[in-house]
């Protein structure tokens, strides 16, 4: 029969072996995850970079909006003047 001391020693050995096995499994999981997910993340990052390169800066959009507003007001003014000239004839 095993006494308390022997059981404690066996328990410590098992704990040590389980800890080593856990470390080994975690290492394998990490390698698997890197080999599976990293290439996909790289592809996503490349796709996002391509999109970002095509985007127009917000300041440029704001400038264009201001320009369009100005041009619209000028067209309205010219149209009003043209209508006034037509009525005057």
Residue, then its C-alpha position, 0 to 999 in steps of 0.5 A: x500500500x501507498x502511504x501519504x508521502x508516496x501519494x504526495x510524490x505521485x501527485x507532484x510528478x503528475x502535476x509536473x507532467x501535466x504542466x509540461x504537457x499543457x505547455x507543449x499543447x499551448x505551443x502547438x496551438x500557438x503555432x497552429x493559430x499563427x499558421x492559420x490566422x496570420x496569413x488571413x490577417x495579412x490579406x485583410x490588412x493588405x485589403x484595408x491598405x488598398x482601400x485606404x489608399x483609394x480614399x480621398x482625405x476628408x479635407x479634400x471632400x470638405x473643400x469640394x463640398x464648399x466649392x459645389x455650394x459656391x457654384x450652385x449659388x452662382x448658377x442660381x444667381x445667373x439663372x435669376x439674372x437670365x430670367x430677369x433679362x428674358x422678362x425685360x425683353 
